[in-house]
C-alpha cells in the first residue's frame, strides 16, 4: 500500500487529495478486506471514491473477499481517493498527518502515512473615514473604521486573482466636542 497527497504543500482553505494505491497478493483466499483512512485533524471530509462508508471521521472502503488466480499471486490492485478541505485560517507551517490501513478478517494489516505542510499568508488593512468632513468646531463626527483581511491563495479563485477577502466593519460615534 502506498499513499500520496496533492498538492503538497497545501494552502489553508484549499482542497487536499489523497491517493491510495493498494495490491492484494498471495496464494490463499483473503476474506473481508477493507481499507480505512481517518479524516485528518484540521480538515473536513469532502468526498471519496465510491463505494465507501463514513463512520465518524473514518472512511472505510469494503473491498470484499479475494480468491487467488490460477496463474499468479496478485489477487487485486486498485486506486482510491480521499478529498478533504483544509481548515482556514490555519497557521502557516502546520503539518497535516494522515494514515491509511488495509486489513482482512485474519488480522493481516499494512499501513502507510504521509504528512503535508500547510502554507498561508495574510494581509491586514485598516481604513478610517469621518463624516461630515470637515467637522465644525463643537460638532459631532461619525468615525467609520474598516478592517480588511486578504488571504493569498494558489490558483484562480474568488476575484480571479488568487485572492479571498473578508472585511469587517465597525463604526463608533465620537461625542466629545472638538476643540476650537
ZAFI-213632 format. One record per residue: residue in three letters; z, y, x of N, C-alpha, C in turn. Coordinates in steps of 0.02 Angstrom, whole numbers, plus 50000, padded with zeros to 5 digits. Last residue first. Layout:
BEGIN
ALAZYXZYXZYX...
***
This chain:
BEGIN
UNK509775370849414509295376549412509145378949480UNK509855353049394510095359349422509555364649419UNK509755344249238509505345549306509735352349329UNK511015335849147510565341649154510365342549227UNK510975318549126511305324049160510815329849168UNK510295307749077510545312649030510895318549063UNK508975298049099509435301849141509665307749098UNK508675282549032508675289749019509195293049062UNK507665269349093508305272149075508235279749069UNK506745254249084506745261449077507455263749063UNK505805241549160506425243849131506415251449131UNK504685227849173504815234949161505525235949138UNK503895217249280504505217949241504645225349234UNK502465207149300502785213649304503375213849258UNK501605195749398502095196549345502405203349354UNK500085187749445500535193449446501015193149387UNK499165179149562499515178449499500045183949498UNK497595177849645498255180949635498525179149567UNK496275175249672496775170849701497475173649695UNK495455183349603495535184849673496035180349707UNK495445180949469494835179349506494885180649580UNK496655182349407496245188349411495595187149450UNK496815166249391497055172149356496565177949359UNK496055160449542496505159549486496625166349454UNK495275152249669495175157449619495595156049558UNK496345147849811495825146949761495775152749713UNK498115149749829497485147349854496985146749797UNK499005164949799498865157949785498185156149814UNK500345176249807499695174249835499595166849822UNK501085184949681501125178749719500435176949742UNK501905199749650501245196749660501325190749704UNK502785209449545502865203549586502175200349590UNK503475225649512502915220949512503045215249561UNK504335236149406504395231649462503835226549458UNK504395252549359504005246449351504085242349415UNK505365264349273505275260449334504875254249318UNK505485280449210505215273749198505085270349265UNK506535292449142506305289449204506085282249188UNK506485306649050506435299349043506155296749109UNK507595320349066506995316949088507035309549072UNK508115335148988508245328048998507575324649017UNK508495351749057508185346849011508365339749028UNK508905360649151509365359249096509095354149047UNK507255365649183507945365849205508405365049145UNK505985354249127506285360949125507015360449148UNK504965343849224505545344249180505825351349184UNK503145343949226503795344749256504345345049203UNK503365329849133503275332049202502895338549202UNK504575322149024503965325949038503935327949112UNK504475308149133504155312349082504695316149045UNK504125299649285504575303449243504175307249190UNK504025283949372503725289849343504235293249299UNK503815272449504504275276349463503885282349436UNK503625255649561503345262249546503815265849500UNK503735243049681504115247249633503725253649624UNK503355226149724503195233149722503615236649670UNK503195211749829503565215449779503365222749782UNK502335197149857502335204249869502715207649813UNK502465181049932502585185549876502555192749900UNK501945164549959502035171349985502065175949925UNK502185147550004502155152849953502245159549988UNK501975130250027501885137050052501905141849993UNK502775114950059502585119950009502505126650044UNK502305099050130502615105550134502345110450082UNK502625082750082502125088050077502485094850081UNK502815065950135503105072550124502545077750124UNK502825049250073502465054850103502855061250089UNK502895031050080503135037650060502755043050098UNK502815014650015502545019750059502815026450034UNK503224997050004503315004049987502925008450036UNK503304981349924503024985349978503094992649957UNK504174966449881504064973649874503734976449936UNK504624952349784504254954949841504094962249829UNK505194947349670505584952049710505234954649772UNK504504940149580504874936249630505294940749675UNK503804949249504504404946349475504804942149525UNK503374962649621503204957349573503854954149549UNK502934979749664503394974049660503104968749615UNK502704994149757502364988949720502814982849722UNK503185011349757503345004349772502904999849729UNK503255027549835502955022949787503135015849807UNK503955043949852503905036949873503615032849817UNK503995060549914503795055949861503715048949890UNK504625076949939504635069849960504435065449901UNK504195092749989504205088249931504135081049956UNK505045105450069504675099250079504765094950016UNK504875122950087505175117450051504735111250061UNK504095132750141504405128150188504775122450154UNK504505145350026504015142850074504375138550126UNK505365141649879505405144549946504875141249990UNK504595144549726504895139549770504845142349841UNK504485150049555504455151149627504815145549665UNK503725134549532503645141149560504115145849522UNK503415116949565503795122449535503635129049570UNK501865108849556502405111049599502745117049565UNK501385096249449501345103349463501965105349501UNK500545080749488501145084549470500995091949482UNK499715065749463499635072949472500265076349446UNK499285050749535499825054149501499735061549516UNK498165036849533498325043849549498905046249506UNK497635021849616498005025149562498115032349582UNK496515009049654496725015849669497055018749607UNK496534991849712496444997249664496695003849691UNK496294974149718496354980649751496264986049699UNK496774957049720496624963149683496694969149729UNK496744946149807496764945049735496574951249695UNK496204938949951496274945449917496224944349842UNK495904926350001496594927749984496704934749953UNK494524915949941494864920149989495574921749966UNK493874908549841493524909849903493894914149954UNK494624907349727494454901149763494164902549832UNK495944919249710495244917149702495114910949746UNK497554917349636497144917849696496424915649683UNK497964927749499497874920949524497424921449584UNK499134939449441498534938249480498534931049505UNK499734949549304499754943349344499104942549382UNK500044967549303499994960849274500044955249323UNK500234981049321499594978149343499504971049318UNK500894994649249500954987349244500274984149262UNK501495008249327500845005249311500934997649308UNK502625020849289502545013649303501855011549281UNK503465034849344502825032549318502755025249339UNK505005042149307504655036949344504015034849308UNK505875050149239505455053349290505065048249332UNK505775040849095506145046249127505685049949175UNK504395032449113505095030749096505535035849132UNK502805031049062503255035949091503965034449067UNK501565019649105502145020749062502585025949098UNK499775018749103500415019549137500955020549084UNK498095013049124498695013849082499315014549126UNK497755029549193497935025249136497755018049152UNK498435039949317497935035149299498185030749242UNK499295054449251499245048749297498695044149272UNK499915071549242499525065849218499535060349272UNK501105079549265500525082149229500125076249200UNK502835082149298502295077349284501735080749245UNK503365094349412503335092249343502735087649334UNK504495096849553503835096049522503915093949449UNK505725096249614505345102549619504625101949595UNK505655078849653506055084749639505625090949652UNK504245068549598504685071649648505095077549620UNK504265054549496504035061549499504515065249546UNK504135038749573504575043649542504285050649550UNK503185024849537503205031049577503635036149540UNK502695007849545503115013149517503175018949566UNK501714994449494501774999849543502195005149509UNK501944976849468501974983849445501984988449505UNK501584960449421501514965549473501534972449440UNK501854947749357502204953949340502174959449393UNK501524935749487501654937549417502014944249411UNK500334927249580500814932749582500904935049510UNK499894911249652499914915949596500464921149605UNK499414910949827499794908249770499784913449714UNK498874916849936498544910849911498934907349856UNK498604934849949499004928649951498614922749922UNK498724952149898498424946649935498874940549932UNK498314967149828498724961149816498374955349851UNK498354983749876497994977449882498504971849870UNK498165001249833498554995049838498084989149845UNK498365018349855497905012749863498325006449872UNK498625033049773498955026949794498435021349797UNK498715050149787498255044549781498585038449812UNK499345064349708499495058649750498995053149735UNK499075081349698498825074849678499005069549731UNK499745095649633499785091249690499585084349667UNK499395112249577499405105049565499395101349631UNK500495126649609499855123049605499955115649591UNK501755132149628501415133249565500765129549556UNK501555134349802502025134249745501645136049682UNK500245125149879500515131649859501005130649801UNK500415112350002500255114349934500575121149920UNK499635107650161500185109850118499935112050049UNK498825097350058499425097450100499285102150158UNK498295094849887498215097449955498875097049993UNK498625077649912498145083149920498285088549870UNK499255063249993499375069049950498865074349965UNK499285045149991499095051550020499225057049969UNK499835028750033499875034549988499655040750026UNK499585011050027499585017450063499565023150012UNK500004994250042500005000050000500005006150045
***
